[in-house]
Amino acid sequence: MNNLDNIIKESSDNEFITDVIDASNEYPIIVDFWAPWCGPCKNLTPNLEKVIKSYNGKIKLVKINIDENQGVASQLRIQSIPAVYAFFQGKPIDGFMGAQTENQIKEFISNIITKSGVEVESDLDKILENANINLENGLFEKARNQFQEVLDEDNKNITANVGVVKSYIAEKNFDDALNKLNSIPKEIEKEPVFKELNSEIELLNKVSKTRSFGNIQSDLEKNPNSLDLKFELALSQIANEEYEDSIENLLNIFKIDKSWENGKAKDQLIQLFDTLGNKNELVLKARRKLSSIIFS
């Protein structure tokens, strides 16, 4: 068991020490106890092999036919099959008996990897890496297809869900971005990143409808006290990613009239904060300024 072509191996009682105990000192070994007559084994094994292969040799599978090899199965007191055990550093660290779905197997393997502390990169990790590179390089449809490939295997993958939404945002396809965001699985929908993306979509959709910076500036020179124009200028600055200038303008509007348009400037600031993220330096400074104005 020393190369990628041998990540799945048929073994025996005589080879168990070499194939499992010794080998598990390098990486986790999953042992599948099965028999030709076992119906559930026939359903379990293909999914087990599929998940194991996705880790590119960093975790391996040993299969033992208990009809031909009863010694180890007896020592482990296996009374029914399929029975799956995970070994690491010469010892069993987890296991299960009976049929399991592919998702249950993935969760089991993921837990084994966590317990062993082994650093692994699965096929899905490589796909995600390539997808993010394509996203950065402006190949939005190609990136989206790769993110979707990951979601077909794991629909709760946060990175892939985020990637699909970002690919639509980059294309200024805000409707599809929102539709995707609204279809995020409930198990992960409360992750902060999705709130940030929602704020970003709403904000970008809003600023996409603003006039050009030059036209707004020209009108503002004629009517420098207009809060409507100052607000429109702030939106235009957001569209041009001039976030610091936009924040200063919105703070200035709020300072001049806190109740203007039912606190519209403050609401816009909060939405921008959510978009940029609470750890952003501009946001941290702006929040302090906003608090100072509120309590002044």
C-alpha positions as CSV (number, residue, x, y, z in Angstrom):
1,M,0.0,0.0,0.0
2,N,2.6,2.5,-1.0
3,N,1.2,4.2,-4.1
4,L,-1.9,6.0,-5.4
5,D,-2.8,3.0,-7.6
6,N,-3.2,0.9,-4.4
7,I,-5.5,3.0,-2.3
8,I,-8.0,0.2,-2.2
9,K,-6.7,-3.3,-1.4
10,E,-8.1,-6.8,-0.7
11,S,-6.3,-8.1,2.4
12,S,-6.4,-11.1,4.7
13,D,-5.8,-12.2,8.3
14,N,-2.1,-12.9,7.4
15,E,-1.6,-9.5,5.9
16,F,-3.6,-7.5,8.4
17,I,-0.6,-6.4,10.5
18,T,1.2,-5.0,7.4
19,D,-1.8,-3.6,5.5
20,V,-3.6,-2.1,8.5
21,I,-1.7,-1.8,11.7
22,D,1.7,-0.8,10.3
23,A,0.2,1.3,7.4
24,S,-2.0,3.2,9.8
25,N,1.1,4.8,11.3
26,E,1.3,6.9,8.1
27,Y,-2.3,7.6,7.4
28,P,-5.8,6.5,8.4
29,I,-6.8,3.0,7.1
30,I,-10.5,2.2,6.7
31,V,-11.2,-1.6,6.9
32,D,-14.3,-2.9,5.3
33,F,-15.4,-6.4,6.5
34,W,-17.7,-7.9,4.0
35,A,-18.9,-11.2,2.4
36,P,-20.1,-12.1,-1.2
37,W,-23.5,-13.1,0.1
38,C,-24.1,-9.8,2.0
39,G,-26.6,-7.6,0.2
40,P,-26.0,-4.4,2.2
41,C,-22.2,-4.8,1.6
42,K,-22.8,-4.6,-2.2
43,N,-24.6,-1.3,-1.7
44,L,-22.1,0.1,0.8
45,T,-18.8,-0.7,-0.8
46,P,-19.1,1.3,-4.0
47,N,-19.9,4.5,-2.1
48,L,-17.2,3.8,0.4
49,E,-14.7,3.3,-2.4
50,K,-15.8,6.5,-4.1
51,V,-15.3,8.7,-1.0
52,I,-11.9,7.1,-0.3
53,K,-10.7,7.7,-3.8
54,S,-11.6,11.4,-3.5
55,Y,-8.8,11.9,-1.0
56,N,-6.0,11.0,-3.4
57,G,-4.3,8.4,-1.3
58,K,-4.2,10.3,2.0
59,I,-6.7,7.8,3.5
60,K,-6.9,4.2,2.2
61,L,-9.3,1.3,2.2
62,V,-8.6,-2.4,3.1
63,K,-11.3,-4.9,2.3
64,I,-11.5,-8.2,4.1
65,N,-13.8,-11.1,3.1
66,I,-14.8,-12.6,6.4
67,D,-15.9,-15.9,4.8
68,E,-12.2,-16.5,4.0
69,N,-10.7,-14.5,6.9
70,Q,-12.4,-14.9,10.3
71,G,-9.5,-14.3,12.6
72,V,-9.4,-10.5,12.8
73,A,-13.2,-10.3,12.6
74,S,-13.4,-12.6,15.6
75,Q,-10.9,-10.5,17.5
76,L,-12.9,-7.4,16.9
77,R,-16.1,-9.3,17.9
78,I,-17.8,-8.5,14.6
79,Q,-21.2,-10.2,14.7
80,S,-22.8,-8.6,11.6
81,I,-21.7,-7.1,8.3
82,P,-21.1,-4.8,6.7
83,A,-18.8,-3.6,9.4
84,V,-16.3,-0.8,8.9
85,Y,-13.5,0.2,11.2
86,A,-11.0,3.1,11.0
87,F,-7.5,2.5,12.2
88,F,-4.8,5.2,12.9
89,Q,-1.4,4.7,14.5
90,G,-2.1,1.0,15.0
91,K,-5.4,1.4,16.8
92,P,-9.1,1.4,15.9
93,I,-10.5,5.0,16.4
94,D,-14.0,4.7,15.1
95,G,-16.4,2.5,13.1
96,F,-19.9,1.6,12.2
97,M,-22.0,-1.4,11.2
98,G,-24.8,-1.7,8.7
99,A,-25.7,0.2,5.5
100,Q,-24.9,3.9,5.3
101,T,-25.7,6.6,2.7
102,E,-23.0,8.3,0.8
103,N,-23.4,11.5,2.9
104,Q,-23.1,9.4,6.1
105,I,-19.9,7.9,4.8
106,K,-18.5,11.3,3.9
107,E,-19.3,12.5,7.4
108,F,-17.7,9.4,8.9
109,I,-14.5,9.9,6.8
110,S,-14.4,13.6,7.6
111,N,-14.6,12.8,11.4
112,I,-11.7,10.2,11.0
113,I,-9.6,12.9,9.2
114,T,-10.3,15.3,12.1
115,K,-9.5,12.7,14.7
116,S,-6.2,11.7,13.0
117,G,-5.1,15.3,12.3
118,V,-3.9,14.3,8.9
119,E,-3.8,17.1,6.3
120,V,-5.7,16.0,3.2
121,E,-6.8,17.5,0.0
122,S,-9.7,15.9,-1.8
123,D,-10.7,16.1,-5.4
124,L,-13.4,18.6,-4.3
125,D,-10.6,20.8,-2.7
126,K,-8.8,20.9,-6.0
127,I,-12.0,21.7,-7.9
128,L,-12.7,24.6,-5.5
129,E,-9.2,25.9,-5.9
130,N,-9.5,26.0,-9.7
131,A,-12.9,27.5,-9.5
132,N,-11.7,30.3,-7.3
133,I,-8.8,31.0,-9.7
134,N,-11.2,31.1,-12.6
135,L,-13.5,33.5,-10.6
136,E,-10.6,35.8,-10.0
137,N,-9.6,35.7,-13.6
138,G,-13.1,36.7,-14.8
139,L,-14.0,33.2,-16.2
140,F,-17.3,33.4,-14.4
141,E,-19.3,30.7,-16.2
142,K,-16.5,28.2,-16.0
143,A,-16.0,29.0,-12.3
144,R,-19.7,28.6,-11.7
145,N,-19.8,25.2,-13.4
146,Q,-16.9,24.0,-11.2
147,F,-18.6,25.3,-8.0
148,Q,-21.8,23.5,-9.1
149,E,-19.8,20.3,-9.6
150,V,-18.8,20.5,-5.9
151,L,-22.4,21.2,-4.9
152,D,-23.6,18.2,-6.8
153,E,-21.4,16.2,-4.3
154,D,-21.9,18.3,-1.2
155,N,-24.7,20.9,-1.4
156,K,-23.8,22.3,2.0
157,N,-20.3,23.3,1.0
158,I,-20.1,26.9,2.0
159,T,-17.2,27.9,-0.3
160,A,-19.0,26.5,-3.4
161,N,-22.3,28.2,-2.5
162,V,-20.5,31.5,-2.0
163,G,-18.7,31.0,-5.3
164,V,-21.8,30.6,-7.3
165,V,-23.4,33.7,-5.8
166,K,-20.2,35.7,-6.4
167,S,-20.0,34.6,-10.0
168,Y,-23.5,36.0,-10.7
169,I,-22.7,39.2,-8.8
170,A,-19.5,39.6,-11.0
171,E,-21.8,39.4,-14.1
172,K,-24.1,41.9,-12.5
173,N,-26.8,39.2,-12.7
174,F,-28.4,40.2,-9.4
175,D,-31.7,38.3,-9.9
176,D,-29.9,34.9,-10.3
177,A,-27.5,35.8,-7.4
178,L,-30.5,36.4,-5.1
179,N,-32.3,33.3,-6.3
180,K,-29.2,31.2,-5.5
181,L,-28.8,32.9,-2.1
182,N,-32.5,32.1,-1.3
183,S,-31.9,28.4,-2.1
184,I,-29.0,28.0,0.3
185,P,-29.6,24.9,2.5
186,K,-31.1,25.7,5.9
187,E,-28.2,24.1,7.7
188,I,-25.8,26.8,6.5
189,E,-28.1,29.7,5.6
190,K,-27.3,31.6,8.9
191,E,-23.5,31.8,8.1
192,P,-22.4,35.4,8.3
193,V,-21.0,35.4,4.7
194,F,-24.5,34.9,3.3
195,K,-25.8,38.0,5.1
196,E,-22.8,39.9,3.7
197,L,-23.6,38.7,0.2
198,N,-27.2,39.6,0.5
199,S,-26.3,43.1,1.6
200,E,-23.8,43.3,-1.3
201,I,-26.4,42.3,-3.9
202,E,-28.9,44.8,-2.6
203,L,-26.3,47.5,-2.5
204,L,-24.9,46.8,-6.0
205,N,-28.4,46.6,-7.4
206,K,-29.1,50.0,-5.9
207,V,-25.9,51.7,-7.0
208,S,-26.1,50.3,-10.5
209,K,-29.0,52.7,-11.1
210,T,-27.2,55.8,-10.1
211,R,-26.2,58.6,-12.5
212,S,-22.6,59.3,-13.5
213,F,-20.3,60.9,-10.9
214,G,-19.8,63.9,-13.2
215,N,-23.5,64.7,-13.5
216,I,-24.1,64.4,-9.8
217,Q,-21.1,66.5,-8.9
218,S,-22.2,69.2,-11.4
219,D,-25.7,69.4,-9.8
220,L,-24.1,69.4,-6.3
221,E,-22.0,72.5,-7.2
222,K,-25.2,74.3,-8.1
223,N,-27.0,73.1,-4.9
224,P,-24.3,72.2,-2.4
225,N,-26.7,71.8,0.6
226,S,-28.9,69.2,-1.1
227,L,-28.8,66.0,1.0
228,D,-30.5,64.1,-1.8
229,L,-27.5,65.0,-4.1
230,K,-25.0,64.2,-1.3
231,F,-26.7,60.8,-0.8
232,E,-26.7,60.1,-4.6
233,L,-23.0,61.0,-4.7
234,A,-22.3,58.6,-1.9
235,L,-24.0,55.8,-3.9
236,S,-22.0,56.7,-7.0
237,Q,-18.8,56.5,-4.9
238,I,-19.8,53.0,-3.7
239,A,-20.3,52.0,-7.3
240,N,-16.8,53.1,-8.0
241,E,-15.5,51.3,-4.9
242,E,-14.5,54.7,-3.3
243,Y,-15.8,53.3,0.1
244,E,-13.9,55.7,2.3
245,D,-15.3,58.8,0.5
246,S,-18.8,57.3,0.5
247,I,-18.6,56.6,4.2
248,E,-17.5,60.2,5.0
249,N,-20.4,61.6,2.9
250,L,-23.0,59.4,4.6
251,L,-21.6,60.3,8.0
252,N,-21.8,63.9,7.1
253,I,-25.4,63.6,6.0
254,F,-26.3,61.8,9.2
255,K,-24.5,64.5,11.2
256,I,-26.4,67.3,9.4
257,D,-29.8,65.7,9.9
258,K,-30.1,62.4,11.8
259,S,-33.7,62.0,10.9
260,W,-33.4,62.8,7.2
261,E,-35.6,60.4,5.2
262,N,-36.2,58.4,8.4
263,G,-32.5,57.8,9.0
264,K,-31.7,56.9,5.4
265,A,-28.0,57.8,5.7
266,K,-27.5,55.6,8.8
267,D,-29.4,52.7,7.1
268,Q,-27.1,53.0,4.1
269,L,-24.1,53.0,6.2
270,I,-25.2,49.8,8.0
271,Q,-25.8,48.1,4.7
272,L,-22.3,49.1,3.5
273,F,-20.8,47.9,6.8
274,D,-22.5,44.5,6.3
275,T,-21.2,44.3,2.7
276,L,-17.6,45.2,3.6
277,G,-17.6,43.0,6.7
278,N,-17.3,43.9,10.4
279,K,-13.5,43.3,10.4
280,N,-12.8,45.8,7.7
281,E,-10.7,48.7,9.0
282,L,-12.9,51.3,7.3
283,V,-15.9,49.8,8.9
284,L,-14.3,49.7,12.4
285,K,-13.3,53.4,12.1
286,A,-16.7,54.4,10.7
287,R,-18.7,52.6,13.4
288,R,-16.8,54.6,16.0
289,K,-17.6,57.8,14.2
290,L,-21.2,56.8,13.8
291,S,-21.5,56.1,17.5
292,S,-20.0,59.4,18.3
293,I,-22.5,61.2,16.2
294,I,-25.5,59.2,17.6
295,F,-24.6,60.0,21.2
296,S,-23.4,63.6,20.6
